[in-house]
Amino acid sequence: MQIPLSNPDLTDLEREAVLDVLKTPNLSLGPKIPEFENKIAAFAGTKFAVAMSGGTAVLHTIIKALDIGEGDYALTTPFSFIATSNCLLFEKAKPLFVDIDEDTYNITPQAVEKAYWALPQKKREKVKAVIYVDVFGVPADGPGFERTASAPYEGPGKGAADSTAKGTGGQISDRLHIIDDSAEALGSSINQRRCGSFGAAGVFAFYPNKQITTGEGGVLVTNEKSIARTARSLRNQGRDEGAGWLQHARLGYNYRMSDINAALGIAQLERIEEIIKKRRKVKEMYDGYFSKIFDKGLLIPQKTPTASFVVPFVYVLRLADRFGRVDRDRLLDYLRSEGIQCSNYFTPIHLQPPYEELGWKRGDMPITEKISERTVALPFYNNLKEEQIEYVFQKTAAFFKQKF
Ligand SMILES: Cc1ncc(COP(=O)(O)O)c(C=O)c1O
């Protein structure tokens, strides 16, 4: 049996939606863009949405719109896709990595506050943002991060994240923007609020392995008019709204999404509830099989926080601590030899060359490094069949039986 890692789920109606655009003269800067944006904003629960060429473009635009630049820092996670941090390097700002929570694989407001207050004052003053990720579709503590940025500071160890008081603006809030990189979490929510809607701005991404796809694409969501306005200009070569084709108010980019992509996104979003059900069902089936090995302590599942709803992005197993990287790589090789596409997810960002050049090294983020060495992403997509899931389980179980 051959099983791919991911496989987009497209209907004939969705293909027709793309063809319909191709029959019009509006392949770009046409009506499908605002239509898609309005639908995504309504879905996420934000006032504004700005469609772009990809999630990386969205992240870069947010950094620019928040005026984060040379000499500035952002606290962020090393356990993510590299774009989460690269957007800072694009602007000569730097990430300050905070290690993740062992159970959810997300950074927490408590750890971020601790890292923030441990910085020397001069450096702390240069911290402009927290970029957190809802990793694999599991929501991070968005409400807690919002409190971090808005509640008055009460002293080290008495972090705002632990307080339920509504903030009135304190030492942190003057400077700290919260950015919700929910590129992997369309449809997930925490405390009844959708991922992406927290903080200054959020990110969705639509590469074909995501919850919905536009081929390539991303959307910035925000409640801040000024961020939306700046983002619209930055994505369109620095043109202000209504300005002429050759009037560029600021340094901009071509980060536009085409109407062809947007039409696919609109059609996919039409059946988001069905997509959510399918993805949750696939995860449930996997959990059903793998719980037998979880029980034996061979594998550890990623935990989800209370009051959260998860629309999974991928299905990632983690080998128990007594195994190591060599065992994990042997499992990857074995599954591949049995026709099962799989991958390690993620390689820690701080250990990639552009970040090692900044001085980050192995040992700096022990939890991230431990988990990264033990993860295996299995085939995961809407139309994965039970017999395929059973096959993946049986091969994984056989590996453990043979080798250990
Ligand atoms: C957490 C996260 N952020 C950002 C991105 C970048 O999105 P894109 O590939 O659309 O540029 C991804 C893509 O996989 C991602 O997973």
The ligand as an ORCA input file, in Angstrom:
! r2SCAN-3c Opt
* xyz 0 1
  C       3.291     27.860     11.578
  C       3.512     28.303     10.168
  N       3.761     29.602      9.923
  C       3.951     30.063      8.683
  C       3.888     29.231      7.592
  C       4.186     29.782      6.224
  O       3.137     29.707      5.338
  P       3.412     29.660      3.743
  O       4.063     28.347      3.451
  O       2.032     29.774      3.147
  O       4.265     30.817      3.389
  C       3.614     27.872      7.773
  C       3.533     26.967      6.610
  O       3.557     25.779      6.674
  C       3.430     27.390      9.092
  O       3.191     26.103      9.339
*
